[in-house]
Amino acid sequence: MSARDLIVLGSASAVPTKSRNHNGYLLRWDGQGLLFDPGEGTQRQMSLAGVSASDITWICVTHFHGDHCLGVPGIVQRIARDGVEHPVHAAFPASGAHYWERLRRASAFHDTEVIRERPVSGDRALLTEEPFTLRARRLSHPVEAYGYRLEEPDGVTMLPAELAARGVHGPLVRRLQRDGQVAVDGRTVTLEECSTRRPGQKVAFVMDTRLCDGVQELAAGVDMLVIESTFLNEDTALAAEYGHLTSAQAAQVAADAGVRHLVLTHFSERYKSDDEHRFQDEAAAVFDGEVTLVHDLERVPMPQRRTMRA
């Protein structure tokens, strides 16, 4: 199987710092590459991370504040310059289509025809069902903003001992997977007898927002929740005013939603590097699962699969 991980290209909020670039997150998924919120400098960060324009199959913009989209021109022009041939789908709030158009053609270059625009509107949108389901859900921010949720279909894991015990081997295994049952020595063997259910993996990406129903809907039961934690708890009032979350609020979302791995990002420049442990501490006080406070150019692997008896 190809890599499934999150490459953090930037983790600052409105103002980049010496150690944190503007936003940018590449989710690698079995040969697909979903680039979320390419902020200013994303193209260079990709070079430092060892990934290329050809790795991108989706560009997903949550909203049109600069720290989440000013890297679009460089990414699009790099896709054109490098001669990327596969389709690159671009999801963004339909209400900001005029911003997308300005970013898409911000300067003179030899354009590309591989960009497939997918404007998002309404409270919810289904963007694709192959090879995974990708949905968007509206959030609460001063400008229209969406979060994204990727879901893999459930599958099955075959159990070699159960197959052997029932005399299922060779081509019969594939037939059992395809048809759900197979005849062996006059007995019907079912797929349920020889396999466990393999829940599909799920990821949610939640950027600038206040607490709202959309946040919970996106986060419900995911293996990995990538979520903004712009403020510390002492600045909860500011978070609400500007349409953001605190680290404690992000952690409470994860706890309530049954998240397995909480990934905190989008940190305000008002805090110094010595404050970083406070984000982690405030989250850990609420959420007892795995918490990662990201840094630029880190790679965060997907949690190991969950397997259960069918």
LUMSEMI-284611 format. One record per residue (C-alpha): residue in one letter; residue number from 0; x, y, z. Coordinates in Angstrom, 1 decimal. Each point is the difference from the previous one (the first is absolute). Layout:
+------+------+--------+--------+--------+
| mike | rofi |     px |     py |     pz |
+------+------+--------+--------+--------+
|    A |  NUM |      X |      Y |      Z |
...
+------+------+--------+--------+--------+
REM end
This chain:
+------+------+--------+--------+--------+
| mike | rofi |     px |     py |     pz |
+------+------+--------+--------+--------+
|    M |    0 |    0.0 |    0.0 |    0.0 |
|    S |    1 |    1.2 |    3.5 |   -0.7 |
|    A |    2 |    0.7 |    2.5 |    2.8 |
|    R |    3 |   -2.8 |    1.4 |    2.0 |
|    D |    4 |    1.2 |    3.0 |    2.0 |
|    L |    5 |   -0.3 |    3.7 |    0.5 |
|    I |    6 |    2.9 |    2.2 |   -1.0 |
|    V |    7 |   -0.1 |    3.4 |    1.8 |
|    L |    8 |    1.1 |    2.7 |   -2.4 |
|    G |    9 |   -0.9 |    2.9 |    2.3 |
|    S |   10 |   -1.7 |    0.4 |    3.4 |
|    A |   11 |   -0.2 |    3.7 |    0.8 |
|    S |   12 |   -3.3 |    2.0 |    0.0 |
|    A |   13 |   -0.3 |    3.5 |   -1.5 |
|    V |   14 |    3.6 |    1.0 |    0.4 |
|    P |   15 |    2.9 |   -2.4 |   -0.7 |
|    T |   16 |    2.9 |   -0.1 |    2.4 |
|    K |   17 |    3.6 |   -1.0 |   -0.2 |
|    S |   18 |   -0.8 |   -3.6 |    0.7 |
|    R |   19 |   -3.5 |   -0.3 |   -1.5 |
|    N |   20 |   -1.1 |    0.6 |   -3.5 |
|    H |   21 |   -3.5 |    0.9 |   -1.1 |
|    N |   22 |   -2.4 |   -2.9 |   -0.2 |
|    G |   23 |    0.5 |   -3.0 |   -2.3 |
|    Y |   24 |   -0.8 |   -3.7 |    0.5 |
|    L |   25 |    0.5 |   -2.8 |   -2.4 |
|    L |   26 |   -1.9 |   -3.2 |    0.8 |
|    R |   27 |    1.5 |   -2.9 |   -1.9 |
|    W |   28 |   -2.4 |   -2.8 |   -0.5 |
|    D |   29 |    0.8 |   -3.1 |   -2.2 |
|    G |   30 |    1.6 |    2.1 |   -2.8 |
|    Q |   31 |   -2.5 |    2.8 |    0.4 |
|    G |   32 |    1.1 |    3.4 |    1.4 |
|    L |   33 |   -2.5 |    2.4 |    1.6 |
|    L |   34 |    1.6 |    3.4 |    0.5 |
|    F |   35 |   -2.0 |    1.9 |    2.6 |
|    D |   36 |    0.2 |    3.8 |    0.3 |
|    P |   37 |    3.2 |    0.9 |   -1.9 |
|    G |   38 |    1.1 |    3.3 |    1.7 |
|    E |   39 |    2.8 |    2.2 |   -1.1 |
|    G |   40 |    3.2 |   -1.9 |   -0.5 |
|    T |   41 |   -1.5 |   -3.4 |   -0.4 |
|    Q |   42 |    1.9 |   -0.7 |   -3.3 |
|    R |   43 |    3.3 |    0.5 |    1.8 |
|    Q |   44 |   -1.1 |   -2.1 |    3.0 |
|    M |   45 |   -0.9 |   -2.8 |   -2.3 |
|    S |   46 |    3.6 |    0.0 |   -1.4 |
|    L |   47 |    1.4 |   -0.1 |    3.5 |
|    A |   48 |   -2.4 |   -2.9 |    0.8 |
|    G |   49 |    1.1 |   -1.9 |   -3.0 |
|    V |   50 |   -3.4 |    0.0 |   -1.8 |
|    S |   51 |   -0.9 |    1.3 |   -3.4 |
|    A |   52 |   -2.9 |    1.4 |   -2.0 |
|    S |   53 |   -0.6 |   -3.4 |   -1.5 |
|    D |   54 |   -0.9 |   -1.3 |    3.4 |
|    I |   55 |   -3.1 |    2.2 |    0.1 |
|    T |   56 |   -3.4 |   -1.3 |   -1.1 |
|    W |   57 |   -2.2 |    2.3 |    2.1 |
|    I |   58 |    0.3 |    3.6 |    1.1 |
|    C |   59 |   -2.5 |    0.7 |    2.8 |
|    V |   60 |   -0.4 |    3.6 |    1.2 |
|    T |   61 |   -2.0 |    0.4 |    3.2 |
|    H |   62 |   -0.5 |    3.8 |   -0.4 |
|    F |   63 |    1.5 |    3.1 |   -1.7 |
|    H |   64 |    2.0 |    1.6 |    2.8 |
|    G |   65 |    3.6 |    0.5 |   -1.2 |
|    D |   66 |    1.7 |   -2.4 |    2.3 |
|    H |   67 |   -2.1 |   -2.8 |   -1.5 |
|    C |   68 |    0.2 |    0.8 |   -3.7 |
|    L |   69 |    2.8 |    2.3 |   -1.1 |
|    G |   70 |    2.1 |   -2.9 |   -1.0 |
|    V |   71 |   -2.5 |   -1.0 |   -2.7 |
|    P |   72 |    1.6 |    1.9 |   -2.8 |
|    G |   73 |    3.4 |   -1.6 |    0.5 |
|    I |   74 |   -1.5 |   -3.5 |    0.3 |
|    V |   75 |   -2.1 |    0.4 |   -3.2 |
|    Q |   76 |    2.9 |    1.4 |   -1.9 |
|    R |   77 |    2.3 |   -2.8 |    1.2 |
|    I |   78 |   -2.5 |   -2.6 |   -1.1 |
|    A |   79 |    0.0 |    1.7 |   -3.5 |
|    R |   80 |    3.8 |    0.4 |   -0.1 |
|    D |   81 |    0.7 |   -3.6 |    1.0 |
|    G |   82 |   -2.5 |   -1.3 |   -2.6 |
|    V |   83 |   -2.2 |   -1.9 |    2.5 |
|    E |   84 |   -2.3 |   -2.1 |   -2.2 |
|    H |   85 |   -2.5 |   -1.5 |    2.4 |
|    P |   86 |   -3.1 |    2.0 |    1.1 |
|    V |   87 |    0.4 |    2.2 |    3.0 |
|    H |   88 |   -3.4 |    0.8 |    1.7 |
|    A |   89 |   -0.4 |    3.3 |    1.7 |
|    A |   90 |   -2.6 |    0.4 |    2.8 |
|    F |   91 |   -0.7 |    3.4 |    1.4 |
|    P |   92 |   -3.0 |    2.0 |    1.3 |
|    A |   93 |   -2.2 |    1.0 |   -2.9 |
|    S |   94 |   -0.6 |    3.4 |    1.6 |
|    G |   95 |    3.7 |    0.8 |   -0.5 |
|    A |   96 |    0.2 |   -1.1 |   -3.6 |
|    H |   97 |    1.2 |    3.5 |   -1.0 |
|    Y |   98 |    2.9 |   -0.3 |    2.4 |
|    W |   99 |    0.8 |   -3.5 |   -1.4 |
|    E |  100 |    0.0 |    1.4 |   -3.5 |
|    R |  101 |    2.4 |    2.8 |    1.0 |
|    L |  102 |    2.3 |   -2.5 |    1.7 |
|    R |  103 |   -0.3 |   -2.5 |   -2.8 |
|    R |  104 |    1.3 |    2.5 |   -2.6 |
|    A |  105 |    1.9 |    2.4 |    2.2 |
|    S |  106 |    2.8 |    0.6 |   -2.5 |
|    A |  107 |    1.1 |   -0.9 |   -3.5 |
|    F |  108 |    0.9 |   -3.7 |   -0.6 |
|    H |  109 |   -0.6 |   -2.8 |   -2.4 |
|    D |  110 |   -3.3 |   -1.3 |    1.4 |
|    T |  111 |   -1.0 |   -3.6 |    0.6 |
|    E |  112 |   -3.3 |   -1.7 |   -0.7 |
|    V |  113 |    0.3 |   -2.7 |    2.7 |
|    I |  114 |   -1.7 |    2.1 |    2.7 |
|    R |  115 |   -3.5 |   -1.2 |    0.6 |
|    E |  116 |   -1.9 |    2.7 |    2.1 |
|    R |  117 |   -2.5 |   -1.4 |    2.6 |
|    P |  118 |   -1.6 |    3.1 |    1.7 |
|    V |  119 |   -1.8 |   -0.9 |    3.3 |
|    S |  120 |   -3.3 |    1.5 |    1.1 |
|    G |  121 |   -2.7 |   -0.8 |    2.6 |
|    D |  122 |    0.4 |   -1.5 |    3.4 |
|    R |  123 |    1.4 |   -3.3 |   -1.3 |
|    A |  124 |    1.5 |   -1.2 |   -3.3 |
|    L |  125 |    1.1 |   -3.4 |   -1.4 |
|    L |  126 |    3.1 |    0.5 |   -2.1 |
|    T |  127 |    0.9 |   -3.5 |   -1.0 |
|    E |  128 |   -0.6 |   -3.6 |    0.9 |
|    E |  129 |    3.0 |   -1.6 |   -1.8 |
|    P |  130 |    2.5 |   -1.1 |    1.1 |
|    F |  131 |   -1.2 |    1.4 |    3.3 |
|    T |  132 |   -2.9 |    2.1 |    1.1 |
|    L |  133 |    0.9 |    3.7 |    0.4 |
|    R |  134 |   -2.6 |    2.3 |    1.6 |
|    A |  135 |   -0.1 |    3.7 |    0.9 |
|    R |  136 |   -1.9 |    1.5 |    3.0 |
|    R |  137 |   -0.7 |    3.6 |    0.6 |
|    L |  138 |    1.6 |    1.5 |    3.1 |
|    S |  139 |   -0.3 |    3.3 |    2.0 |
|    H |  140 |    2.5 |    2.7 |   -0.9 |
|    P |  141 |   -0.3 |    3.7 |   -1.0 |
|    V |  142 |    0.3 |   -1.1 |   -3.6 |
|    E |  143 |   -1.6 |   -3.1 |   -1.5 |
|    A |  144 |    2.1 |   -3.0 |    0.9 |
|    Y |  145 |   -0.1 |   -3.8 |   -0.4 |
|    G |  146 |    1.6 |   -2.9 |    1.7 |
|    Y |  147 |    0.8 |   -3.3 |   -1.9 |
|    R |  148 |   -0.5 |   -3.6 |    0.9 |
|    L |  149 |    1.6 |   -3.0 |   -1.8 |
|    E |  150 |   -1.4 |   -3.5 |    0.5 |
|    E |  151 |    1.3 |   -3.3 |   -1.3 |
|    P |  152 |   -2.7 |   -2.7 |   -0.6 |
|    D |  153 |   -0.1 |   -2.8 |    2.4 |
|    G |  154 |    1.7 |   -3.2 |   -1.1 |
|    V |  155 |    0.9 |   -3.5 |    1.3 |
|    T |  156 |    3.2 |   -1.7 |    1.1 |
|    M |  157 |    0.3 |   -3.7 |   -0.8 |
|    L |  158 |    0.9 |   -2.4 |    2.8 |
|    P |  159 |    2.5 |   -2.7 |   -1.3 |
|    A |  160 |   -0.7 |   -2.4 |    2.8 |
|    E |  161 |   -3.7 |    0.1 |   -0.6 |
|    L |  162 |    0.5 |   -0.4 |   -3.8 |
|    A |  163 |    2.3 |   -3.0 |    0.6 |
|    A |  164 |   -2.4 |   -1.6 |    2.5 |
|    R |  165 |   -2.8 |    0.1 |   -2.7 |
|    G |  166 |    2.1 |   -1.1 |   -2.9 |
|    V |  167 |   -0.1 |    3.3 |   -1.8 |
|    H |  168 |    3.2 |    0.7 |   -1.9 |
|    G |  169 |    1.3 |    1.2 |   -3.4 |
|    P |  170 |   -2.6 |    1.4 |   -2.4 |
|    L |  171 |   -2.8 |   -0.8 |    2.5 |
|    V |  172 |    1.2 |    2.8 |    2.3 |
|    R |  173 |   -0.5 |    2.6 |   -2.7 |
|    R |  174 |   -3.4 |   -1.5 |   -0.9 |
|    L |  175 |   -1.0 |    0.2 |    3.7 |
|    Q |  176 |    0.9 |    3.6 |    0.1 |
|    R |  177 |   -1.9 |    0.8 |   -3.1 |
|    D |  178 |   -3.1 |   -2.0 |    0.5 |
|    G |  179 |   -0.3 |   -0.1 |    3.8 |
|    Q |  180 |   -0.2 |   -3.8 |    0.1 |
|    V |  181 |    1.6 |   -3.1 |   -1.7 |
|    A |  182 |   -0.8 |   -3.7 |    0.0 |
|    V |  183 |    2.8 |   -2.3 |    1.3 |
|    D |  184 |   -0.6 |   -3.8 |    0.2 |
|    G |  185 |   -3.7 |    0.5 |    0.0 |
|    R |  186 |    0.0 |    2.6 |    2.7 |
|    T |  187 |   -0.7 |    3.7 |   -0.4 |
|    V |  188 |    2.7 |    2.2 |    1.5 |
|    T |  189 |   -0.9 |    3.6 |    0.6 |
|    L |  190 |    2.2 |    3.1 |    0.0 |
|    E |  191 |   -1.1 |    0.8 |    3.5 |
|    E |  192 |    1.5 |   -3.3 |    1.3 |
|    C |  193 |    3.4 |    0.8 |   -1.5 |
|    S |  194 |    0.5 |    3.7 |    0.5 |
|    T |  195 |   -0.2 |    3.0 |    2.4 |
|    R |  196 |   -1.5 |    3.3 |   -0.9 |
|    R |  197 |    2.6 |    2.7 |   -0.7 |
|    P |  198 |   -1.5 |    3.4 |    0.8 |
|    G |  199 |    1.0 |    2.6 |   -2.6 |
|    Q |  200 |    2.4 |    2.7 |    1.2 |
|    K |  201 |   -1.3 |    3.5 |    0.5 |
|    V |  202 |    1.6 |    3.4 |    0.1 |
|    A |  203 |   -1.5 |    3.5 |    0.7 |
|    F |  204 |    1.6 |    3.3 |   -0.7 |
|    V |  205 |   -1.5 |    2.9 |    2.0 |
|    M |  206 |    1.5 |    3.5 |   -0.4 |
|    D |  207 |   -1.3 |    3.4 |    1.1 |
|    T |  208 |   -3.3 |   -0.3 |    1.8 |
|    R |  209 |   -1.8 |    0.5 |    3.3 |
|    L |  210 |   -1.6 |   -3.0 |    1.7 |
|    C |  211 |   -3.0 |   -1.0 |   -2.1 |
|    D |  212 |   -2.0 |   -3.1 |   -1.2 |
|    G |  213 |    2.2 |   -0.3 |   -3.0 |
|    V |  214 |    3.2 |   -0.5 |    2.0 |
|    Q |  215 |   -1.6 |   -3.0 |    1.9 |
|    E |  216 |   -1.4 |   -1.5 |   -3.2 |
|    L |  217 |    3.4 |    0.1 |   -1.7 |
|    A |  218 |    1.9 |   -1.4 |    3.0 |
|    A |  219 |   -2.4 |   -2.8 |    0.8 |
|    G |  220 |    1.9 |   -3.3 |    0.4 |
|    V |  221 |    3.0 |    1.0 |   -2.1 |
|    D |  222 |    3.4 |   -1.6 |    0.3 |
|    M |  223 |    1.8 |    3.3 |   -0.3 |
|    L |  224 |   -1.4 |    3.5 |    0.6 |
|    V |  225 |    2.2 |    2.8 |   -1.3 |
|    I |  226 |   -1.4 |    3.1 |    1.7 |
|    E |  227 |    0.8 |    3.6 |    0.7 |
|    S |  228 |    1.0 |    1.0 |    3.5 |
|    T |  229 |    0.7 |    3.6 |   -0.5 |
|    F |  230 |   -0.3 |    1.2 |    3.6 |
|    L |  231 |    0.7 |   -1.2 |    3.5 |
|    N |  232 |   -2.9 |   -0.3 |    2.5 |
|    E |  233 |    0.8 |    3.3 |    1.6 |
|    D |  234 |   -1.0 |    1.7 |   -3.3 |
|    T |  235 |   -3.3 |   -1.8 |   -0.5 |
|    A |  236 |   -1.9 |    3.2 |   -0.5 |
|    L |  237 |    2.4 |    1.1 |   -2.8 |
|    A |  238 |   -0.4 |   -3.4 |   -1.6 |
|    A |  239 |   -3.8 |    0.5 |   -0.1 |
|    E |  240 |    0.3 |    3.5 |   -1.3 |
|    Y |  241 |    2.2 |   -0.8 |   -2.8 |
|    G |  242 |   -1.6 |   -3.4 |   -0.9 |
|    H |  243 |    2.6 |   -2.4 |    1.3 |
|    L |  244 |    0.6 |   -2.8 |    2.5 |
|    T |  245 |    2.2 |   -0.4 |    3.0 |
|    S |  246 |    2.1 |   -3.1 |    0.5 |
|    A |  247 |   -2.4 |   -1.1 |    2.8 |
|    Q |  248 |   -3.0 |    0.4 |   -2.2 |
|    A |  249 |    1.7 |   -2.0 |   -2.8 |
|    A |  250 |    0.8 |   -2.7 |    2.5 |
|    Q |  251 |   -3.6 |    0.0 |    1.3 |
|    V |  252 |   -1.2 |   -0.5 |   -3.5 |
|    A |  253 |    2.3 |   -3.0 |   -0.4 |
|    A |  254 |   -1.1 |   -1.5 |    3.3 |
|    D |  255 |   -3.7 |    0.4 |   -0.8 |
|    A |  256 |    0.4 |   -1.3 |   -3.5 |
|    G |  257 |    2.0 |   -3.1 |    0.8 |
|    V |  258 |    3.1 |    1.1 |   -1.9 |
|    R |  259 |    3.1 |   -2.3 |    0.2 |
|    H |  260 |    2.8 |    2.5 |   -0.9 |
|    L |  261 |   -0.4 |    3.8 |    0.6 |
|    V |  262 |    2.3 |    2.2 |   -2.1 |
|    L |  263 |    0.3 |    3.6 |    1.1 |
|    T |  264 |    1.1 |    2.8 |   -2.3 |
|    H |  265 |   -0.6 |    3.6 |   -1.1 |
|    F |  266 |    1.6 |    1.8 |    2.9 |
|    S |  267 |   -0.2 |    3.7 |    0.6 |
|    E |  268 |    3.2 |    2.0 |   -0.2 |
|    R |  269 |   -0.9 |    1.7 |    3.3 |
|    Y |  270 |    1.4 |   -3.1 |    1.8 |
|    K |  271 |    3.7 |   -0.7 |    0.3 |
|    S |  272 |    1.8 |   -3.3 |   -0.4 |
|    D |  273 |    0.1 |   -0.4 |    3.7 |
|    D |  274 |   -3.8 |   -0.1 |    0.0 |
|    E |  275 |   -0.2 |   -3.0 |   -2.2 |
|    H |  276 |   -0.2 |   -2.5 |    2.8 |
|    R |  277 |   -3.1 |    1.8 |    1.3 |
|    F |  278 |   -2.0 |   -0.9 |   -3.1 |
|    Q |  279 |    1.0 |   -3.6 |    0.5 |
|    D |  280 |   -0.7 |    0.1 |    3.7 |
|    E |  281 |   -3.4 |    1.6 |   -0.4 |
|    A |  282 |   -1.0 |   -2.5 |   -2.6 |
|    A |  283 |    1.2 |   -3.0 |    2.0 |
|    A |  284 |   -2.0 |    1.2 |    3.0 |
|    V |  285 |   -3.2 |   -0.6 |   -2.0 |
|    F |  286 |    0.9 |   -2.7 |   -2.6 |
|    D |  287 |    1.6 |   -3.3 |    1.1 |
|    G |  288 |    0.9 |   -1.2 |   -3.5 |
|    E |  289 |    3.1 |    0.7 |   -2.0 |
|    V |  290 |    0.7 |    3.7 |   -0.5 |
|    T |  291 |    2.5 |    1.5 |   -2.4 |
|    L |  292 |    1.0 |    3.6 |    0.0 |
|    V |  293 |    1.4 |    0.4 |   -3.5 |
|    H |  294 |    3.1 |    1.8 |   -1.3 |
|    D |  295 |    0.8 |    0.9 |   -3.6 |
|    L |  296 |    1.2 |   -2.8 |   -2.2 |
|    E |  297 |   -1.0 |   -2.7 |    2.4 |
|    R |  298 |   -1.7 |   -3.2 |   -1.3 |
|    V |  299 |   -2.8 |   -1.4 |    2.1 |
|    P |  300 |   -0.9 |   -3.6 |   -0.9 |
|    M |  301 |   -3.6 |   -1.2 |    0.0 |
|    P |  302 |   -0.8 |   -2.1 |    3.1 |
|    Q |  303 |    0.2 |   -3.8 |   -0.4 |
|    R |  304 |   -3.2 |   -1.5 |   -1.4 |
|    R |  305 |   -2.7 |   -1.2 |    2.3 |
|    T |  306 |   -1.2 |   -3.6 |   -0.7 |
|    M |  307 |   -3.0 |   -1.7 |    1.5 |
|    R |  308 |   -1.7 |   -3.3 |   -0.3 |
|    A |  309 |   -2.7 |    0.0 |   -2.7 |
+------+------+--------+--------+--------+
REM end
